[in-house]
Amino acid sequence: MKRVGIALTLTALCLAASGAGALDLAKKGGIGGSGGIMTFTSGEDFSTDNRVRFVGQAVFKYNFTQNLAAVLESGFGWNSYDSGSEEVNDTLAVVIPTTLGAMYRIQYGDSKFWPHAGAGLGLYSLGIKDSFRSWANGNMGTERLTWTSPGGYLRVGGEYLFENGAAINVEVLFHSIFSDESDRFPDGWGNQNTSFAQLRVGANYYFSLGGGSDAVPSGQE
């Protein structure tokens, strides 16, 4: 672990040394990914006795200006619930968020760090499993417990931009899902709205889509 920490520190120092200023992002696209943790925060079945579990996202960004970007994301998250019985597998709640939103960033002083905030809408595929391999059934056992619902999110965070096209970021997101499907699943899980929170770290690489400039923005020399 000590060697890994030293390697990460040296990598960060090398990146910092290579980035004399922040990239001009106007009319550039960006691809990347992020990973972190999530937990459900509402919905009786989802949020009671749930645990903190992994979530991952693939990200595409289009930067209209240095400050304003559109963000398309899709990912996978899950949570587990102890059945309390050695004879019954733990219950798993799976969520696949696919969202489109806007993000606005501002420069922090003269640094390469840009705090940001944003919001968006999307579709959230939800499912309940009684093991990693099999789906649970609802509606008195007659229908598989999977469905897709609309929702939205808010985000706050910050991005550190390098002039070579790379960026690293950390952010917190809160998702609210209008997932009540009482007509299909009156006996639990699908008969309630839910929400979840995320803490994520990630990296992006920005590339020209035409019309952008690689020049360092004003004030970054």
Secondary structure, 3 states (H helix, E strand, C coil): CHHHHHHHHHHHHHHHHHCCCCCCCCCEEEEEEEEEEEEEEECHHHHCCCCCEEEEEEEEEEECCCCEEEEEEEEEEEEEECCCCCCCCCEEEEEEEEEEEEEEECCCCCCCEEEEEEEEEEEEEEEEECCCCCECEECCCCEECEEEEEEEEEEEEEEEECCCCEEEEEEEEEEEECCCCCCCCCCCCCCCCEEEEEEEEEEEEEEECCCCCCCCCCCCC
